[in-house]
Amino acid sequence: MATLLADPNMGSDAEWQAAAGGAWQPVRALLSAPADLVPGLGSAGGRAIAVQATLHGADLPQQPRRGDLLRWAGTSYRVEMAEPDALGLTWRLGLARTS
């Protein structure tokens, strides 16, 4: 996973901040936009999560939690879901765009 995150064609520079505040921490992230639509939100549906990000756990000073922020390409996203992999080496985050 470290190789994928370091690859300039796969990983992206981003910044993470704990919900409690503090300094923004530089991180590398693999970003994707899920295609799962939530039924019942109008004829076009709606996305439950705007973006998913995978982060290397060693890049974070603490475990990510709901309410933390990830800033990428000038846009801030709020962590809605944080799930570690089976070994706890990476975290998959479900992100919602902030206003």
GIBEL-V937144 format. One line per field, one symbol per residue. burial: I if it has 9 or more other ideal C-beta (glycine too) atoms within 8 Angstrom, else O. Layout:
burial: ???
This chain:
burial: OOOIIOOOOOIIOIIIIIIOOOOOIOIIIIIOOOOOIIOOOOOOIOIOIOIIIIIIIOIIOOOIIOOIIIIIOOOOIIIOIIOIIOOOIIIIIIIIIOO
